């Protein structure tokens, strides 16, 4: 406060001193100009009055007297009159006195008086500064025209004489002010101490607010310099250790502007065309963006200071810039997009449609305006649009296939999707609709659907694999034939189907063919999931993409197992038919000589009686000769008669010949039975079923197969004589029975191989409900469960080569199950024997 009083008193004293000096300057100038004007006037009057010419000395004398009468009111004041002589001032009067009489100093001491030099050079005016004697003075000067020569007049006052009273007054004022200040300070502290505390607290809060604000707070003076900056501004613009005071604010702006003063700052951030975001060079050379709020402080109608508050808008600017770029990219993408895009408000009114939408619908912007774009949706699909979008049934992001009309009654298939568009408050503001042209895809899908349906309904197995042979697709026929489900097959190789019938070279040749891009064709024996073998007529070829590159393989296979059985049966039937026809011929041929032999045997049998009678008569004759020697005296004759018949031979013949004839007759009868059975079994197959005696069929099979079993087994046949006839194909059923008997004989032979024993084959017939049951039991080797599971597989056999083809039981199964709707079952114990049970319906059962 004391300093303030001192400053105020000094400022007041200085102001008064400057005022006094200014007034004295005016007074001295007027005095000099009036003295100079008086001297000039006197010189003119002396010349123009007609009187004798007045000398310059006289004029100077009058001027000196006038100066002596004039009071400068200053002890140090002087009047000086000098004349320019040889380029140097020569003083003539000092305070009105000639120089010789003057006691104010010699002319040499005043030779460098600036005021006099300027007066002698024709100038007039005032100045302050040291005179020729080094004394600081206030001087007024003016030239005088006194005829020939240059004269100058100078009046000056010592400034110290003017300053001294003001210094005294300043000291007095300072003393009084000091006393008053101390008194006022005492009173102020007593009275306003609470106010001061409040102001200090307010100042602290203000500083905390300013320094802690996350804003740039700056004060800019009239020159555009930063006079105040809070810590956030310093960190933002200059770095943590930087300083801003004294820097030009414009030097931090990354915008072109003329000048760097306050006007330029106002123009950039506070004037017309105000910019909310100004690019600013930040610390470390980065560029940020600041949004400014400014208050302009005016002084006498001119900008004096600027208070600037800036918000860091770098992120917002970058976000806005990114949004703008995103919008530009969106427009560019939408324009070049192959997908039709429209934007609607929440009510469905069109806001934007890209070029692709116009291209697909062939509609103008006017036609699509408002809800007109809905008219481009196929009539049948508009309800779908309302349901999935306007009525909000289901998620708004559902993809829906619909048709867009493209003019002239034509339409294109599109995949329509709606994405809700929200505003900044998260409220629904509109929707973005996309329409992807899927016409080609739809047509391809329809073609693919037809192809898929054809593949799924195909009777042939279809398998697709990749280049490594891993299955990627199998059709339902594959599942039906192989027993493997699609889930079990896909992802695995066809090796799961291997039946073990082919050598590795077979598959190597197949793989070489298909990897070479060629088609492989052939037959493959595979195994079902349940272990059964089956045969495929297969074709495997390459799959190529649009570029012709090999991407996988496709195999098509047809199960020909049943076909092979049928073919085998056909061949067997043809063979049997041929054999039957041959057997019929042979039987006919055999019957004729058999009849001859039978007739001859009968003749021989009858002749034997005649011979016996003749022999008996011969015996009687021999006895008669022996008993009557008188009648036959010749001894030689009697001996010859006695030895004519060999009794032992005759006894032998009498006993054995009838037996031989009886055995021959029995043999011929057996031959006839065999021929008749062969004719029954080998008779050409019927075209239609008929009722036949199952027991007779079995008897014929037993008779025909006698040669197969009579050496290894005994035959026990227990028929049910009350069994009703069976509606069947006689020849086919006979073939089944014959195959079962032959298999039983072979099984017993295998078990008894190397021994002299015999097994037993037991055949029984009986009725069970709607079925006639035939069971064939043997005491042979039996079967393991694994063999029994495959017994009916075509071409499966456990017999040695030449003993069987693996077709017998397969044919039996097909005849019983396939042709007659019956059942055939196996009951076996390995090492003990097997029973085959055949059930045939008495009458043909209705179809399921």
Secondary structure, 3 states (H helix, E strand, C coil): CHHHHHHHHHHHHHHHHHHHHHHHHHHHHHHHHHHHHHHHHHHHHHHHCCCCCCCHHHHHHHHHHHHHHCCCCCCCCEEEEEEEECCEEEEEEECCEECCCCCCCCHHHHCCCHHHHHHHCCCCEEEEEECCCCCEEEEEEEEECCCCCCEEEEEEEEHHHHHHHHHHHHHHHHHHHHHHHHHHHHHHHHHHHHHHHHHHHHHHHHHHHHHHCCCEEEEEECCCEEEEECHHHHHHHHCCCCCCCCCEHHHHECCCCCCCCHHHHHHHHHCCCCCCEEEEECHHHCEEEEEEEEEEEEECCEEEEEEEEEEECHHHHHHHHHHHHHHHHHHHHHHHCCCEEEEEECCCCEEEECHHHHHHHCCCHHHHCCCHHHHHECHHHHHHHHHHHHCCCCCCCCCEEEEEEEECCEEEEEEEEEEEEECCCCCEEEEEEEEEECHHHHHHHHHHHHHHHHHHHCCCEEEEECCCCEEEEECHHHHHHHCCCHHHHCCCEHHHHECCCCCHHHHHHHHHHHHCCCCEEEEEEEECCCCCEEEEEEEEEEEECCCCCEEEEEEEEEECHHHHHHHHHHHHHHHHHHHHHHHHHHHHHHHHHHHHHHHHHHHHHHHHHHHHHHHHHHHHHHHHHHHCCCCCCCHHHHHHHHCCCCHHHHHHHHHHHHHHHHHHHHHHHHHHHHHHHHHHHCCCCCCCCEEECHHHHHHHHHHHCHHHHCCCEEEEEECCCCCCCEEECHHHHHHHHHHHHHHHHHHHHHHHCCCCCCEEEEEEEEEECCEEEEEEEECCCCCCHHHHHCCCCCCCCCCCCCCCCCCHHHHHHHHHHHHCCCEEEEEEECCCEEEEEEEEECCCCCCC
